[in-house]
Amino acid sequence: MNAKGAAILVNPHPRGHVVYPYTDENLVGQAVCLYASAGLRNGEGVILIMTRAHFDPILRRMEGESFDLRTLQNKGQLVCIAAEDLLPQLMAGDLPDEKSFKAIVGGLIGNALAAGSAGKVRVFGEMVSLLWNSNLPAAMRLEELWNEVIEAHSIALMCTYDLGATTMDRFPQTLNAVHTHNLAPVT
């Protein structure tokens, strides 16, 4: 990752919506760890909505930076949720349900805000990555709902999209356009 991208992850705009489309699992783990660790060091609430496949690698990286994750989670400053478990709670049929999304996500943000000391919350989410290949309209609607929550709660959000073996040109422009920053690795 270049210096500009790293700076955005360390110090995101309070209403920033960062997207990180990736093909390299190692790089995405580094990026998420940088983003989350900087928030925790600043006393921010941090919510990680990760796929099950990323739970262990990301949390191991954070432990390697000497964070006491159990204490942070017990305090409520760090919240870790499996994206595969949360996503069905937010859906009504094939699309996200606005009322459920705002109630559940708003509650998570409120709790993380109360647990941190900085008066800020940053969120990392992978639910859109689970949706975009099979249900682009649902991914787009989820991104729109995130933008509404970003404005309402003044949070920073980092999303990732697993491109698999494809290239960045396959990432839909409509999805790219709903973000404030794209940190796609230069190839």
C-alpha positions in Angstrom: 0.0 0.0 0.0 1.3 3.5 -0.8 1.8 6.2 1.8 -1.4 8.1 0.9 -3.5 4.9 1.3 -1.9 4.1 4.6 -2.5 7.6 5.9 -6.2 7.4 5.0 -6.5 4.1 6.9 -4.7 5.5 10.0 -6.6 8.8 10.0 -9.8 8.4 8.0 -12.1 11.3 7.6 -14.9 11.2 10.2 -17.4 10.6 7.4 -15.1 8.7 5.1 -16.2 5.7 3.2 -13.1 3.8 2.0 -13.2 0.9 -0.4 -10.4 -1.6 -0.8 -10.9 -4.0 -3.6 -8.3 -6.8 -3.4 -6.9 -10.0 -4.8 -4.2 -10.6 -2.2 -5.5 -12.0 1.2 -2.3 -11.0 2.9 -2.6 -7.3 1.8 -6.2 -7.0 2.9 -5.3 -8.4 6.4 -2.5 -5.8 6.7 -4.9 -3.0 5.6 -7.6 -3.9 8.0 -5.2 -4.4 10.9 -3.7 -0.9 10.2 -7.1 0.6 10.1 -8.4 -1.1 13.3 -5.2 -0.8 15.3 -5.0 3.0 14.6 -8.5 3.4 15.9 -7.9 1.4 19.0 -4.7 3.3 19.8 -6.7 6.6 19.4 -9.3 5.4 21.9 -12.0 5.0 19.2 -14.6 2.3 19.2 -13.9 -0.2 16.5 -16.4 -2.5 14.9 -15.1 -5.3 12.7 -17.8 -7.1 10.6 -15.5 -9.7 9.0 -16.0 -12.9 7.1 -15.2 -16.0 9.1 -12.2 -16.6 6.9 -10.7 -13.3 8.0 -11.4 -13.5 11.7 -8.3 -15.4 12.8 -5.8 -13.8 10.5 -6.8 -10.3 11.3 -7.2 -10.8 15.1 -3.8 -12.6 15.2 -2.2 -9.6 13.5 -3.8 -7.3 16.1 -2.6 -9.5 18.9 0.9 -9.3 17.4 0.7 -5.5 18.0 0.2 -6.2 21.7 -3.5 -5.5 21.9 -5.4 -7.3 24.7 -8.3 -8.1 22.5 -10.3 -9.9 25.2 -10.2 -6.8 27.4 -11.1 -4.5 24.5 -14.0 -6.8 23.5 -15.3 -7.1 27.1 -15.2 -3.3 27.5 -17.1 -3.0 24.2 -14.5 -0.8 22.5 -13.8 -3.6 20.0 -16.7 -5.5 18.5 -16.1 -8.5 16.2 -19.0 -9.9 14.2 -19.1 -12.6 11.5 -20.5 -10.9 8.3 -22.2 -14.2 7.4 -24.2 -14.1 10.7 -25.1 -10.4 10.6 -26.1 -10.1 6.9 -29.2 -12.3 7.1 -30.5 -10.3 10.1 -30.4 -7.2 7.8 -32.1 -8.6 4.8 -35.8 -8.7 3.8 -35.9 -11.0 0.8 -33.2 -10.1 -1.7 -32.5 -6.6 -0.4 -31.4 -5.1 2.8 -34.1 -3.8 5.1 -33.5 -0.2 6.0 -35.3 -0.3 9.4 -33.4 -3.4 10.5 -30.1 -2.1 9.2 -30.3 1.2 11.0 -31.5 -0.3 14.2 -28.9 -3.0 14.4 -26.0 -1.1 13.1 -27.0 2.1 15.0 -27.0 0.1 18.2 -23.6 -1.4 17.5 -22.2 2.1 16.8 -23.8 3.6 20.0 -22.3 0.9 22.2 -18.9 1.2 20.6 -19.0 5.0 20.9 -19.9 4.7 24.6 -17.0 2.3 25.2 -14.3 4.3 23.6 -12.7 7.4 25.0 -12.2 9.4 21.8 -15.8 10.1 20.8 -15.3 8.3 17.5 -16.2 5.0 15.9 -14.7 3.3 12.8 -16.2 0.3 11.2 -14.8 -2.3 8.9 -17.3 -4.3 6.9 -17.3 -7.2 4.5 -21.0 -7.8 4.0 -21.0 -6.1 0.6 -18.2 -8.4 -0.5 -20.5 -11.4 0.2 -23.2 -9.8 -2.0 -21.7 -8.1 -5.0 -21.0 -11.1 -7.2 -24.4 -12.7 -6.7 -26.7 -9.8 -5.9 -25.3 -6.4 -7.1 -28.5 -4.5 -6.3 -28.4 -5.7 -2.7 -24.7 -4.7 -2.4 -25.5 -1.3 -3.9 -28.4 -0.8 -1.5 -26.3 -1.9 1.5 -23.6 0.7 0.4 -26.4 3.4 0.2 -27.6 2.5 3.7 -24.0 2.6 5.0 -23.7 6.1 3.6 -26.8 7.2 5.4 -25.4 5.8 8.7 -22.0 7.4 8.1 -23.8 10.8 7.8 -26.1 10.2 10.8 -23.4 9.0 13.2 -20.2 10.7 11.7 -18.3 7.4 11.5 -15.6 6.2 9.2 -16.2 3.0 7.2 -13.8 0.7 5.4 -15.3 -1.9 3.0 -13.4 -4.6 1.2 -14.4 -6.4 -2.0 -12.8 -9.7 -2.8 -12.0 -9.7 -6.5 -10.8 -13.2 -6.5 -8.7 -13.9 -9.5 -10.2 -11.1 -11.5 -8.8 -7.6 -12.1 -9.8 -4.1 -10.8 -11.5 -3.3 -14.1 -14.2 -5.9 -13.2 -15.2 -3.9 -10.1 -18.4 -2.0 -11.0 -18.2 1.7 -11.3 -21.5 2.1 -9.6 -20.0 0.5 -6.4 -16.9 2.5 -6.7 -18.9 5.8 -7.0 -20.5 5.4 -3.5 -17.2 5.6 -1.7 -15.0 8.6 -0.9 -11.7 6.8 -1.4 -10.6 3.8 -3.4 -7.4 2.1 -2.1 -7.1 -0.5 -4.8 -3.6 -1.8 -4.9 -1.7 -0.6 -8.0 -0.6 -3.6 -10.1 
